[in-house]
Amino acid sequence: MARTAKPRAKPKGKSGQLRIIGGEWRGRKLNFPDIEGLRPTADRVRETLFNWLQMELAGAYCLDLFAGSGALGLEALSRGAAKVVMVERDINAARQIREHLQTLKAKHGYVENGDALQFLTQSATRFDIVFLDPPYALGHLQTCYRLLETGSWLKDGSLVCIEDSSNNPAPQLPSNWQLIRSKKAGNVAYYLAKTGLSS
């Protein structure tokens, strides 16, 4: 979950709310701060993404880049992920995610307050699932693909969930990734790719 170029206006001083839609914390509603451009992945998009992932989540190590409200990472934890690292550069959003983890007693969720691209230049831990939803207007997807590959963040057969504007062309994936699912909902296009495959 990332920031859009032109967020929908919200009343000043109000917080937004997200709902966990499956798993241990199904139905729990959590607030997130009123930060310009912050948008949780829509329920129907999230539901489809996690239906795609339902056989892969139990025990998975997940990386949620551009975490925003934390909706994707928290959903993954609710559905049985063994570890979720959420990277978010806004200090208030990161603080709120940490508070949600404490409220939910989610011992296997971790928050990194910092820039996602800078995070990917560090020493890598290999992940089973990566959620990749950068701000649409900044064009970070290709850079993220390259850093995930060259930084050894992925295993053979890792899954990468990608969100982008539906106005943009389909992602140009690395040659050893395969696009296995795709769908559009309004102004959002979302994709599931599998990595480490022979070209």
TORKOL-4160 file (C-alpha; in steps of 0.2 Angstrom, whole numbers, padded with zeros to 4 digits, m for minus):
199
<pt num="1" X="0000" Y="0000" Z="0000"/>
<pt num="2" X="0007" Y="0016" Z="m0006"/>
<pt num="3" X="0003" Y="0035" Z="m0009"/>
<pt num="4" X="m0007" Y="0040" Z="m0024"/>
<pt num="5" X="m0002" Y="0056" Z="m0034"/>
<pt num="6" X="m0020" Y="0064" Z="m0031"/>
<pt num="7" X="m0027" Y="0057" Z="m0015"/>
<pt num="8" X="m0045" Y="0059" Z="m0011"/>
<pt num="9" X="m0048" Y="0073" Z="0001"/>
<pt num="10" X="m0052" Y="0069" Z="0019"/>
<pt num="11" X="m0058" Y="0081" Z="0033"/>
<pt num="12" X="m0044" Y="0088" Z="0042"/>
<pt num="13" X="m0039" Y="0080" Z="0058"/>
<pt num="14" X="m0049" Y="0064" Z="0054"/>
<pt num="15" X="m0041" Y="0047" Z="0053"/>
<pt num="16" X="m0045" Y="0033" Z="0040"/>
<pt num="17" X="m0050" Y="0016" Z="0044"/>
<pt num="18" X="m0046" Y="m0001" Z="0037"/>
<pt num="19" X="m0054" Y="m0018" Z="0040"/>
<pt num="20" X="m0045" Y="m0035" Z="0041"/>
<pt num="21" X="m0055" Y="m0046" Z="0030"/>
<pt num="22" X="m0049" Y="m0064" Z="0034"/>
<pt num="23" X="m0040" Y="m0075" Z="0046"/>
<pt num="24" X="m0037" Y="m0073" Z="0065"/>
<pt num="25" X="m0042" Y="m0055" Z="0066"/>
<pt num="26" X="m0056" Y="m0055" Z="0053"/>
<pt num="27" X="m0068" Y="m0040" Z="0055"/>
<pt num="28" X="m0056" Y="m0030" Z="0066"/>
<pt num="29" X="m0056" Y="m0012" Z="0062"/>
<pt num="30" X="m0041" Y="m0002" Z="0064"/>
<pt num="31" X="m0037" Y="0017" Z="0062"/>
<pt num="32" X="m0023" Y="0025" Z="0052"/>
<pt num="33" X="m0017" Y="0043" Z="0052"/>
<pt num="34" X="m0024" Y="0056" Z="0041"/>
<pt num="35" X="m0008" Y="0058" Z="0030"/>
<pt num="36" X="m0009" Y="0066" Z="0013"/>
<pt num="37" X="m0010" Y="0052" Z="m0001"/>
<pt num="38" X="m0011" Y="0037" Z="0011"/>
<pt num="39" X="m0023" Y="0024" Z="0005"/>
<pt num="40" X="m0026" Y="0006" Z="0010"/>
<pt num="41" X="m0028" Y="m0007" Z="m0003"/>
<pt num="42" X="m0046" Y="m0008" Z="m0006"/>
<pt num="43" X="m0056" Y="m0022" Z="0002"/>
<pt num="44" X="m0060" Y="m0031" Z="m0015"/>
<pt num="45" X="m0042" Y="m0030" Z="m0021"/>
<pt num="46" X="m0035" Y="m0036" Z="m0005"/>
<pt num="47" X="m0048" Y="m0050" Z="m0005"/>
<pt num="48" X="m0043" Y="m0056" Z="m0022"/>
<pt num="49" X="m0024" Y="m0054" Z="m0019"/>
<pt num="50" X="m0026" Y="m0065" Z="m0003"/>
<pt num="51" X="m0037" Y="m0078" Z="m0012"/>
<pt num="52" X="m0023" Y="m0080" Z="m0024"/>
<pt num="53" X="m0011" Y="m0082" Z="m0010"/>
<pt num="54" X="m0021" Y="m0093" Z="0002"/>
<pt num="55" X="m0011" Y="m0109" Z="m0001"/>
<pt num="56" X="0005" Y="m0100" Z="0001"/>
<pt num="57" X="0003" Y="m0089" Z="0017"/>
<pt num="58" X="0004" Y="m0102" Z="0031"/>
<pt num="59" X="0022" Y="m0100" Z="0038"/>
<pt num="60" X="0028" Y="m0088" Z="0024"/>
<pt num="61" X="0041" Y="m0074" Z="0027"/>
<pt num="62" X="0033" Y="m0058" Z="0019"/>
<pt num="63" X="0040" Y="m0041" Z="0015"/>
<pt num="64" X="0027" Y="m0027" Z="0013"/>
<pt num="65" X="0037" Y="m0012" Z="0005"/>
<pt num="66" X="0028" Y="0005" Z="0005"/>
<pt num="67" X="0017" Y="m0002" Z="0019"/>
<pt num="68" X="0007" Y="0014" Z="0021"/>
<pt num="69" X="m0008" Y="0009" Z="0033"/>
<pt num="70" X="m0001" Y="m0008" Z="0035"/>
<pt num="71" X="m0016" Y="m0016" Z="0028"/>
<pt num="72" X="m0007" Y="m0029" Z="0017"/>
<pt num="73" X="0006" Y="m0034" Z="0031"/>
<pt num="74" X="m0008" Y="m0035" Z="0044"/>
<pt num="75" X="m0019" Y="m0046" Z="0033"/>
<pt num="76" X="m0004" Y="m0058" Z="0030"/>
<pt num="77" X="m0001" Y="m0060" Z="0048"/>
<pt num="78" X="m0020" Y="m0063" Z="0051"/>
<pt num="79" X="m0019" Y="m0077" Z="0039"/>
<pt num="80" X="m0004" Y="m0086" Z="0046"/>
<pt num="81" X="0012" Y="m0078" Z="0039"/>
<pt num="82" X="0026" Y="m0083" Z="0050"/>
<pt num="83" X="0035" Y="m0066" Z="0049"/>
<pt num="84" X="0030" Y="m0049" Z="0040"/>
<pt num="85" X="0042" Y="m0035" Z="0038"/>
<pt num="86" X="0033" Y="m0018" Z="0034"/>
<pt num="87" X="0043" Y="m0004" Z="0027"/>
<pt num="88" X="0036" Y="0014" Z="0028"/>
<pt num="89" X="0045" Y="0030" Z="0027"/>
<pt num="90" X="0032" Y="0041" Z="0036"/>
<pt num="91" X="0035" Y="0041" Z="0054"/>
<pt num="92" X="0017" Y="0043" Z="0060"/>
<pt num="93" X="0011" Y="0029" Z="0049"/>
<pt num="94" X="0025" Y="0018" Z="0055"/>
<pt num="95" X="0021" Y="0022" Z="0073"/>
<pt num="96" X="0003" Y="0018" Z="0070"/>
<pt num="97" X="0007" Y="0001" Z="0062"/>
<pt num="98" X="0018" Y="m0003" Z="0078"/>
<pt num="99" X="0003" Y="0001" Z="0089"/>
<pt num="100" X="m0008" Y="m0010" Z="0079"/>
<pt num="101" X="0004" Y="m0024" Z="0081"/>
<pt num="102" X="0004" Y="m0021" Z="0100"/>
<pt num="103" X="m0015" Y="m0021" Z="0100"/>
<pt num="104" X="m0016" Y="m0037" Z="0090"/>
<pt num="105" X="m0002" Y="m0045" Z="0100"/>
<pt num="106" X="0006" Y="m0049" Z="0083"/>
<pt num="107" X="0024" Y="m0055" Z="0089"/>
<pt num="108" X="0029" Y="m0059" Z="0071"/>
<pt num="109" X="0026" Y="m0042" Z="0063"/>
<pt num="110" X="0041" Y="m0029" Z="0062"/>
<pt num="111" X="0041" Y="m0011" Z="0056"/>
<pt num="112" X="0055" Y="m0002" Z="0047"/>
<pt num="113" X="0053" Y="0017" Z="0047"/>
<pt num="114" X="0063" Y="0022" Z="0031"/>
<pt num="115" X="0064" Y="0023" Z="0013"/>
<pt num="116" X="0059" Y="0007" Z="0004"/>
<pt num="117" X="0072" Y="0009" Z="m0010"/>
<pt num="118" X="0086" Y="0012" Z="0003"/>
<pt num="119" X="0080" Y="m0003" Z="0013"/>
<pt num="120" X="0082" Y="m0014" Z="m0003"/>
<pt num="121" X="0101" Y="m0009" Z="m0003"/>
<pt num="122" X="0104" Y="m0017" Z="0014"/>
<pt num="123" X="0110" Y="m0035" Z="0017"/>
<pt num="124" X="0095" Y="m0046" Z="0012"/>
<pt num="125" X="0084" Y="m0058" Z="0020"/>
<pt num="126" X="0075" Y="m0070" Z="0008"/>
<pt num="127" X="0056" Y="m0068" Z="0007"/>
<pt num="128" X="0043" Y="m0080" Z="0001"/>
<pt num="129" X="0030" Y="m0066" Z="m0003"/>
<pt num="130" X="0033" Y="m0048" Z="m0007"/>
<pt num="131" X="0020" Y="m0034" Z="m0008"/>
<pt num="132" X="0025" Y="m0021" Z="m0020"/>
<pt num="133" X="0014" Y="m0005" Z="m0021"/>
<pt num="134" X="0024" Y="0011" Z="m0023"/>
<pt num="135" X="0017" Y="0028" Z="m0027"/>
<pt num="136" X="0010" Y="0026" Z="m0044"/>
<pt num="137" X="0017" Y="0043" Z="m0051"/>
<pt num="138" X="0035" Y="0040" Z="m0045"/>
<pt num="139" X="0039" Y="0025" Z="m0057"/>
<pt num="140" X="0048" Y="0015" Z="m0044"/>
<pt num="141" X="0042" Y="m0002" Z="m0050"/>
<pt num="142" X="0057" Y="m0006" Z="m0062"/>
<pt num="143" X="0069" Y="0000" Z="m0048"/>
<pt num="144" X="0061" Y="m0012" Z="m0036"/>
<pt num="145" X="0062" Y="m0027" Z="m0047"/>
<pt num="146" X="0080" Y="m0024" Z="m0050"/>
<pt num="147" X="0084" Y="m0021" Z="m0032"/>
<pt num="148" X="0074" Y="m0037" Z="m0026"/>
<pt num="149" X="0084" Y="m0047" Z="m0039"/>
<pt num="150" X="0101" Y="m0040" Z="m0037"/>
<pt num="151" X="0100" Y="m0039" Z="m0018"/>
<pt num="152" X="0095" Y="m0058" Z="m0016"/>
<pt num="153" X="0079" Y="m0054" Z="m0007"/>
<pt num="154" X="0069" Y="m0068" Z="m0017"/>
<pt num="155" X="0070" Y="m0087" Z="m0017"/>
<pt num="156" X="0066" Y="m0098" Z="m0032"/>
<pt num="157" X="0047" Y="m0097" Z="m0033"/>
<pt num="158" X="0045" Y="m0082" Z="m0022"/>
<pt num="159" X="0028" Y="m0073" Z="m0026"/>
<pt num="160" X="0027" Y="m0054" Z="m0029"/>
<pt num="161" X="0011" Y="m0045" Z="m0028"/>
<pt num="162" X="0011" Y="m0029" Z="m0038"/>
<pt num="163" X="m0001" Y="m0014" Z="m0038"/>
<pt num="164" X="m0001" Y="0000" Z="m0051"/>
<pt num="165" X="m0012" Y="0012" Z="m0059"/>
<pt num="166" X="m0024" Y="0004" Z="m0072"/>
<pt num="167" X="m0018" Y="0018" Z="m0084"/>
<pt num="168" X="m0001" Y="0011" Z="m0084"/>
<pt num="169" X="0005" Y="m0004" Z="m0096"/>
<pt num="170" X="0007" Y="m0021" Z="m0089"/>
<pt num="171" X="0023" Y="m0023" Z="m0079"/>
<pt num="172" X="0039" Y="m0027" Z="m0088"/>
<pt num="173" X="0046" Y="m0041" Z="m0077"/>
<pt num="174" X="0063" Y="m0048" Z="m0076"/>
<pt num="175" X="0066" Y="m0062" Z="m0088"/>
<pt num="176" X="0066" Y="m0075" Z="m0074"/>
<pt num="177" X="0049" Y="m0070" Z="m0067"/>
<pt num="178" X="0032" Y="m0076" Z="m0074"/>
<pt num="179" X="0016" Y="m0066" Z="m0073"/>
<pt num="180" X="0003" Y="m0079" Z="m0067"/>
<pt num="181" X="m0012" Y="m0068" Z="m0062"/>
<pt num="182" X="m0018" Y="m0051" Z="m0066"/>
<pt num="183" X="m0034" Y="m0041" Z="m0063"/>
<pt num="184" X="m0041" Y="m0023" Z="m0064"/>
<pt num="185" X="m0053" Y="m0014" Z="m0052"/>
<pt num="186" X="m0057" Y="0004" Z="m0056"/>
<pt num="187" X="m0041" Y="0014" Z="m0057"/>
<pt num="188" X="m0030" Y="m0001" Z="m0049"/>
<pt num="189" X="m0022" Y="m0015" Z="m0059"/>
<pt num="190" X="m0014" Y="m0029" Z="m0048"/>
<pt num="191" X="m0003" Y="m0043" Z="m0053"/>
<pt num="192" X="0005" Y="m0059" Z="m0046"/>
<pt num="193" X="0022" Y="m0064" Z="m0052"/>
<pt num="194" X="0032" Y="m0079" Z="m0048"/>
<pt num="195" X="0051" Y="m0078" Z="m0047"/>
<pt num="196" X="0066" Y="m0088" Z="m0051"/>
<pt num="197" X="0059" Y="m0097" Z="m0066"/>
<pt num="198" X="0069" Y="m0102" Z="m0081"/>
<pt num="199" X="0067" Y="m0089" Z="m0095"/>
